Amino acid sequence: MKRTAVFIAAALLSGITAATFSCGCNGKIVDSAPSAHPADLPGNPSPIGIKWHPIRVAGTSEKTPDQVMLLLSDDGRATGFAGVNCFFGIFERSGKDGLKLSELSTTRMAGPDLPYEQNLLKQLERVNRFELSDGELHLFSGTEEVAVFTTAHEEK
């Protein structure tokens, strides 16, 4: 039992450390992954390795806070910035368009965009498939579109 607890604590610490190093001091993602349009990636109908910025999220009519971003990495990690906190978790692909995000956790900062962030994370955990169309990533729960992301992002 003690060995299992030590293993779990080490795994959690590793995840927190990874999230800390991927977030800058101001809570913004510090990342060198290229932001590319899916159409520019030959034969790659995949959302992996692209910085995605939300343009619509079910359950909110609020303006997307600055710097909100989702990145799905080749190693199965999902990371990003949700408006107040950095987040991290895992994702799984299945079939041509299956996508499931799970075990999403965040840093623990407070801020005015926390309601947006909580809704975004709730919607991401509902996702079970995706579609890529005209440079946009559409995320669905069954037939319901829960979020739309784009690679285009204006720096403010």
N, C-alpha and C positions, 0 to 999 in steps of 0.2 A: 504494500500500500504506500509506504513512504517513498519507494523508488518511483512509483507512478506519479505521485504528487510532485516530486522533483522534476520529472520529465515534463509534466504539464506546465510547471512554473517556468522552466527553461524555454519551452515552446512559446509561451505567452511573451516572455521577455524578448525573444528573438523577433516576434511580430511587432512588438511595440518599438523595438530598436530600429527595425526596418522602416516603420512608418515615420519615426522621428527623423531618420536620415533622409527620407524622401520629401519631408516637409521642411520648408525654411523656417526661420525664426518667426516670421509673420504669418505662418499657417498656410502659405502658398506652396504649391507643388514645385519642387526643384527637380527637373527631369530633362534628360537629353533626348528622349524618344522623339523621332521626327513626327511632325503633324502632316500627314499626307492624305490626299484624296483617294478613296478606295478605287476609283477608276484609274488612278495612276499606278496601281499595283497589279501588274499583269497576272491574270489567272488567280487572283486572290479575292474571292467573295467572302472575306472574313473581316470582322471588326477588330481583330487582334493587332496590337502594335501601333494603334492610331490614337491620338489624343482627341477625345470626343467632348464637345461642349453642348449642354442641353439648350434646346430652344423651346420645348414644351414638355411639361410634366403633369400628368393627371393629378387632380386633387389640389391644384394651386393655380391661381391667376396672377400670382406675384411675379414681378420681374426677376429673372435669374440673377442672383448675386454675382459680382465680378469673380472671375477666375475659377468658377465651378468647372470641374473636369473629371472625366472617367478615362482610365487607361486599362486595357486588358492586355496583360503581358504573355509572351510565349510560354512562360512557366506555369500558367494557370492562376496567377495572382490578379486580382482586381484592386486597383488603387485609385485614389483621386482626392479632390478637394470638394466638399459638399456645401460650402458657403460660410461655415464657421470652423469646421474641423476637417482634418485629413481623415480619410477612411481607407480601409484595407479589408480584404477578404479573399475568397476564391471564386472561380467560375469553372463551369464544365460545358464543353460543347458536345452535342450529340446530333448525329445526322447532318443534313445540309444546313438547317437553320435553327437547331436547338441550342439554347443558351440558358444556363441557370447560374445565377449569382447567389452565394450563400456565405454564412459566417462573417457578415459585414460588421465591422467594429470601427469605432472612431476614437480620436483623441477626445479629451473632455473639456473643451473650452466653451464658454458661454458667449452669446452675441445676438444681435438683433435678427440675424437670418436663420436662427435655430428652427423656427417652424418650417421654413422652406427645406432646410437640410433634413429634418426628420421625415418629411413627406417624401423627399427624393429617395432616401434610403429605403423607406417602406415600399415605394414603387419598384425600386431596383430588385428587391428581394422577391417580388411577385413575377418577375420576368421568366418566361420559359421558351421564348423564341425571338428571333430577330429577322429583319429584312433590311437590305441595303438598297437605297434608291436615290439617284441623283445627288450623291455625296452626303446623304443623310442615313443615320442609323435609327431605324424604327424598332422599338422594343415592345413586345406584346406579352400579355398574360392571357392565354387562349386567343380569343379574337379581339380582345380589348387592347387598344394601343395605350400603353402606360407612359411612354416617353419618346421623344424624338431628339436626337443629337446631331450635331453637324461638326465638320472639321474646321469650318470657317469660324474665326474668333477675332474680334476686334480688340486690340489692347487699348485700355483706357488710361 
